[in-house]
């Protein structure tokens, strides 16, 4: 059973036909230029653009039959990040009534470890159409269960050129003129002020704020906690191993956080290609320049970073207790469009999800699509089922019911675990 999870989110939607579900016999306008290669598992093939991952296929399973009926980014992402359909294909805005994301449910149901925040998001928030992705936080459970963000880039700002190392979050750094002892003194004074409020109503109003203050203070005051977020403590060789890209360093930080006790990390697999109009937080949305971006940025970065993560976790004895899931909110159209450089458009009907560690039965493919990877023909798996499988792997019953602030009950998912993945 897994104790931790790293959820690698490929926001924008990677192409199933160019990654984990190639169709070499399909017509040229569908199959694209990439050829399948053999992996460490006989009979399992993936794209030639992921040779390092191919050597680790015995460590992961490929679900080739993920499917849903949506096609807009925010609605699809809300479904993919929570396992609950928003019921609409509009570019919905986030609301307090959203179903919580996986890390938020984990933060509520599993005890925190070693003083670390239970749920961390890195390295950037996700957006579409000018507003944040729904179901990326606590939703109806409240903001207390939102992720602790290690955000390198400011919201909605273009990503800067990558300089190689994710910095310690600004909120965890102390001003040069403020020592730890002075900060502790301020905390003691704040507690004395809080204690002066004797009325029950006032105490209730302070309760939520107190919880956030305690969590923030624990993060800042703990040397071990702050050190876990400091990727600069890794050796140059380790930085090189993961790749000195934003994607690579985000996955390196994810391993550090899991090792330190974080229960759930959402790692958004972003990139910073030159000469593209795409934002880093939606870099897999390749309607144009698809193959240039895959050839020179997305596939080399993913291959290096993800293969380093899986092998590093395995070498440290952490893979068996760490569930790793790699997916986008949708796939891409089988037909290559006529945009400059060629592209693939939104396609929720069929896409692939990679699963590893944490009790997952590796070295297999689960489910199948038709000859063009356009429709699922065997073992369709909705995001509801992906959510149920994720929770079961972490020891959380998929039929668990939680209550919101108004005492209204909610099922954490309506899906069914994908049993071949769990054995």
N, C-alpha and C positions, 0 to 999 in steps of 0.2 A: 504494500500500500504506500502511496506517495505521501510525503510530508510537506512538499513544496511543489510549486508549479511556476514554470516560465512560459508565458503565453506570448509567442512571437507573432505580432499582427502585421500582415502585409497589406497595409491600407491602400485601397484603390482596386485591388483584385488582381492577383497573378494569373497568367494564362495556363490552364491545365494542359493544353496541347504543347506547350513549350517547356514544361517543367516535369511533372510527374505522371502524365497520362498521354504520351505521344501516340500519334496514329500515323505511322510511316507509310501506310498504304492509301491514305486519304489523298484527294487531289491536291495539287500544288497550292491552290489558293486557300487551302485549309490547313495543311500540315505544317507549313512554314519551312525554314531552311535547316532546322536542327534534326539530328538523327539520334535515335535511342542508343544507349550504351549499356553493357552488362554491369551488374553491381556485384557486391560480395555475396548476394543471394542468387543462386541459379534460377533463371526464369524471370527475375524481376529486373526491369529496365527503367531507366530514367534518362533525362536529356543529357547529351554530351557536354552541355554547359555547366554541369554540376559534377565534375569528376571526383572531387574530394568527398562529397556526400555519397557518391556511388560506392566508395570503398567502405562506407559505414552503414550500408543498408541492413545489415544484420541487427543493428541497434534500433531501427525504426520500422514502423508500419505506415503504409500509405492508404488512406481512405480515399478511394476514387469516385465515391458516389454521393458526396455532399450535394445538397440541392435545396432550393427554395424558389418561390415565384417572384421575388422582388428584383428590381433593377436599378434603383436609385441608391447613391452611396449612403446617405444617412439612415434611411430605412433599413437597408441591408446590413449596415454596420450595427445598428441597434439590435437587430435580430442575431447577428453573429456574436456580439459581445455580451449578450444576456441569455440567449436561448429562448426568448419570447418574441413572437412576431408583433411588430407595431400595428399590423392590420392595414397598412397603407403603403403605397409605393411613392409617396411624396417625400421631398427632402425635409423631413420633420425636424423641429427644433427640440432641444432637451427641455424636460419639465420635471418638477419634483415627483410626478407620478410615474416616471420611467421605471421599468423593472431594473433592479441593480445589476451591475456587471459581476462577473465571476469572482474577481478579487474582493469585491465588497461582501459577497456572501461568505467567502472564506474568512474574511476578517471578522465577521460576526459569529461564525460557528466554530472556528478553531482558535485555540489560545495562542496569543502572541508568544514569540520565543526570544529570549536573551535581550529584552528591552528594545527590540527592533520594531519598526512599524510593520504591521502584518501585510500591507498591500502598498506596493510602490509602482509608479508609472514612469517610464523613461523612453526617449529623451525629449519628446515634444508632444503637446496636445494635438488632437486631430480635428480637422475642420472640413466642411463642405458648404459651398454656397454662402460663405461668410459667417457661419455660426458653428458651434462645437458639435461633435458627434454625440447623439443621445446614448443613454445606457452605458456610459463609460465610468459611472461613479455609483454612489450609494442609492440614488433614486428614491423610492418610497421608504427606504430604511433611514434616510437622512444623511446630511453631509458628513456626519461623524465617520461614515464608512467610505467616504471618497478616498481615492489613492493619495499617498504622499507623493507629490510630483517632483521628480528630478528633471527639471525642464531646462534644457540648454538654450533653446531659442524662444524668444518672446512670442506670445500668441499672435498669430496672423502676420508675423514678420517673415520675409524670405530668409531661408537659412543662410548663414554666412559661410564663407569658405572654411572647410574643416581644418583644424590645427592639430588634430591627433589625439587629444585626451579630454574626456569629459571632466569638467571641474567639479569640486565639491559644491553642492547646492548653496547658493548665496545665503539662504535662510539658516544654514547650519554653521556659518562663519561668524565669529565674534568680531566687533570693531576692535581695532588695535588698542584703544584705550580702555577696553572693558575686559577685566580678567574673569576667570571662572568664579573666583570667590566673590567678586562684586555682583556677578549675576545671581549667585546663590543667595546673597543678602537681599537682593531685590525680590527674589522669589519668596523668601521668608516674610518680608514686609507685605507682599501681596496677599499671602495667606492670612496674615493678621488682619488686614483690611476685610478680606472675605469673611473672617470669623466674626466681625463686628455686625454683620447682617443677621439678625435674629429671626426675622419674619420668614415664615415658611415659603411665602410666594417669592420673596427676594432670593432665597436659597435655591428654589427651583429654577428661577431664571438664570442663575449663575452656573447651574449644574453642567449644561452643555459646554459653556465657555471654559469652565474649570477642566473638563476632560481634555479639551483641545490644548489648553495651557500646559497641563501635566505632560501630555504626549510631546509637545514641542520642547518643553524644558528638559525632559529626559533625553531627547535626541541631541540637544545642544550640549548638555552637561556630560554625557557619556563619551569618553575618549574612544571606546571600542566601537560605539555606534557611528561616530563621525568618521572613524578610520575605514569602516566598511564602505562608505560612499566615496572614498578617495582612491580613484583608479590610478593615480600617479604612483601609488605604492607598488604597483605591479612592475615586473622587470621589463626592460625594453624588448626582450625576446617574446614575452607574453603579449605585449601590445602588437608586435609584428605578427604573432601567430593568429590573433583574431582579425588583424587588419586595421591599419590606421585610418579607418573610415568611421563615420558616425554610426553606421550599422554595426561594425565590428566592436567599437568601444561600448556601445549600448549593451551588447550581449556579454562582453567582458564584465561590465558592471553588474549585469544580472547574475552572473555566476558568483561574484563577490557577495552580493546581497543574500542570495540563497545560502551560501556558505556561512554567513553571519546570523541567519535565522529568519529572514523575511519569508513569509509563507507564500506570497503570490507576487510575481512581477509581470506586469504587462510591458513588453519591450516592443515598441513600434519600430519596425524595420524600415527606417528612412534612409535616404541617400541625397547627395548634393551634386547631381550632374551639372556640367557646364552646358550652356547653350540650350536650355530648355525652359519652357514656360511653366512646367509643373512645379508645384510646391513640394518641399521635402516630405510634408506630412501626408501627401497623397501621391507619392512617386510611382506607385504601381498602376496608376490609372493611364495606361499607355494607349490612348486613342490614335496617337501619331508617333513617329520615330520609335516604334515599338522595338524593333530588332537592334537598332543602334544602342538604345538604353539597356537592353538585355545583354548585348555583347560586351559593352564597355563598362557598365556600372552595376546594374542590378544583379545579374547572375554571378559575376566574379565576387562581388561583395558578399552576397548571400552564401555562396559556396564556401568561401573562406571563413566567414564568421560563424555560420551554423555548424560546420564540420568541427571547428575549433571548440565550440561550446559543448557539443556532444562528446567529443573525445576527452576534453578537459574534465567534464563532469564524471566520465567513466573512470579516468585515471585517479581522481580524488575520492572514488567510492561514493559519489553523490548521485549518479544517474539512477540507481535503483530506487532512490527515495525522492527523485525530482521528476515530475511529469513535465515534458516539453511538448507543446502543441504549436504548430506553425500553420497559419492559414490567413486568408484574406476574407473580406466580406462577400465575395462572389468570385466567379471565374471570368473568362473573356470569350467573346464570340468565336465559334469555329471559323467563320469566314473572315479573312483578312480584308480590312477596308481599303479604300483608295486614298486615304489621307497621306500627306507628305511623309515619306519614310515607311509607310504602311503602319497599320494599327489594328488592334482588336478592341471591340466595344464591350459594354457591360453584359454579363451573362450569369444569372443566378441558377440556371437550370442544372448545371453540372460543374463541379469544381473539386479540387483535391485538398486534403488535409494531411499533414505529416504528424505522426504521434511517436513519442519515444520515452523511455524511462518509466519510472513510477508504476510498475506492474503491467505496462503495455507489452503485448506479445509482438516482438519485433520480427523482422525478416519476412514480411508478408504484405500482400495487397488485399484490401477488403473492398468489396463492391466493384462495379464496373459500369462503364458508359458504352454507348453505341460506337459505330465505326468512325464517327466524326467528333466524338467527345461532346456531343450536343445534348444528349438526353441520358439519364440514368436508366440502365436496363437491369441492374441487379443490386439489391440491398440499399434502396434509397435512404439517406440519412439527413434529416432536417437539422437545423441548428438546435432545435429542442433536444434531439437525440445526442448531438455532440455535447450539449450542456450536461445531460444526464450521465454520459460516460465520464466527463471531466469530474463531476462531483463524486461519482462512485469510486473513481481511481484515487481520490483524496480521502476516502472514507466517510464522505457525507452522503447520507441516503438521498437518492434523487427525488424521492417523493416527500422530502421534508417540507413542512409548512412553517413559515415565519410570519410574525405579525408586524404591521406597521405602527406608527405612532398613534393611530386611532383605534388600535386593537383589531384591525381588519386582517384576516388571514390571507396569505399568499403562498401558493406552491412555488418552490424555487425553479421548477421546470415541469413541463407537461410531457417531456420526452421519455424515451426508453433507452437504456444503455445499449451500446453497440457491442454485443457480447463477444464477437470474434477478436476485438481489440483487447478485451480484458481476460480472455482465456477461459 
